[in-house]
Structures are given as structure tokens and as C-alpha cells.
């Protein structure tokens, strides 16, 4: 990378590894390229973590929407951050809200929401939603597009 704007990114363009857990994962950020309000959507349809009691895998479709202020998350670091949950034992609620809260701490967005659409555990699908801040007036916020779980219905 020759642009000085990106010289402090340690994971992009390198052989970065997934951290052992979310606390050790590094989320990198870059300057927001505009002052106009706009929406960024990050989607992870194959998120995995493990149940803290049984050790069995849990799967979710995550959708993060945010309106940046000064910073945007660098996408490779976000992918590696989500990967650090692969062997992390926590309940659905803690994983979903923890991801949202970490993004808020690192980016200080104007507004952020995360939808965690978890696949059934014990026959019960669990959806978890977290929101921070207030969306700017006039910001286009599309539906997250994840249908409710229907099973064989």
C-alpha cells in the first residue's frame, strides 16, 4: 500500500491470523471518506460461535448497519474479528450485543444496529437486536432482509 492514509493497517495485505478470542482480536479503522450521512451494511451469513455450556456450535446470520461519523471499519479486520468467535463460548445475546458494543467503542458511529438471526437451538430460533444512537434524519435504512425462521411450515 503506497497511500499514507492506509499505512497504519496491519492486517490488510498481510498474512493476518484469526485471534484466539474476541478480546484479543484487533479491529482496524480508516477515516470516513465523506461528511455526508450514509449507511454501511456488513453481512455475515455464516457466523459461528459455541454454546458456553455444551460446547456445541451455534450458527447465525448477522447484519450490521451503521452510519459512520469519523471512522469506518476495515473489512478484513472485521472478518477476522468475527472469526475470533468461532471457538468463543457465549450465549446468542452476549455474542450479538458484544459485537455491536465493540464496534461502537472502536468507531463511535452516529448510529449502529445489529441483527443476530440465530438458527434454532433446541427447536427455538433466537433473534437478537442491538441499537446505538439515533439514525440521522433522512438516512435511508433498508430492511435487513432476513426472513423469520419458518422451519417446515
Beta strands, then each sheet from edge to edge (+ up, - down):
strand 1: 29-31
strand 2: 40-50
strand 3: 57-67
strand 4: 71-73
strand 5: 111-121
strand 6: 124-133
sheet 1: 1+ 4-
sheet 2: 2+ 3- 5+ 6-
end
